[in-house]
Structures are given as C-alpha cells and as structure tokens.
Amino acid sequence: MALLHRVVALVCVRSLVMERWIAGREIKFARDGALDHTAMRNALVTMEDLRKEMRKRLGHEDTRRLRRALLERDGSIGPSRKARKA
C-alpha cells in the first residue's frame, strides 16, 4: 500500500494533468457577490454551508460582500471578502 501511495505521489508531482485528475481542483461558486447555484449544487454545497463558513471566517453572512468563495480540494469552503471602499 505504501508503494502504491509513493507511485501515485510521484506521478502527481511530475504531471499537473494527473495531479488534477487524482486530487481534483477547487470549485468556484461565488464571484463578486454573485453566486453560481449550479456549481454549488454540483459540489453539494448548500446556502447554509456557505453562510456558516462566512460567519465563522468573515463575521457576516451577506453574500453580496463576497469577493469569491471556493470549495477547496480538501473539502473546506474558502470565502473571501471584497475590499472595503475608501
């Protein structure tokens, strides 16, 4: 089993295509306050999941104040806020 893991890791290090195929990549489901409901549905992310992470990481749950939101490769949701206007 350890040998198989080593071989897969080596292949991923040497090939971006194989790394993306094996490990996947992040899924964007919000940009500049606009939600992509199709991407959310495909990623099995609910509005409550997003709101929970926004409250935890950003201190609010107003999606209009999102710069972007991603489903990371490890399964976590990564919201980021828009820059404040000066």
Buried (B, 14 or more C-beta within 10 A) or exposed (E): EEEEEEEBEEBBEEEEEBBEEEEEEEBBBBEEEEBBEEBBEEBEBEEEBBBEBBEEBBEEBEBEBBEBBBBEEEEEBBBBBEEEEE
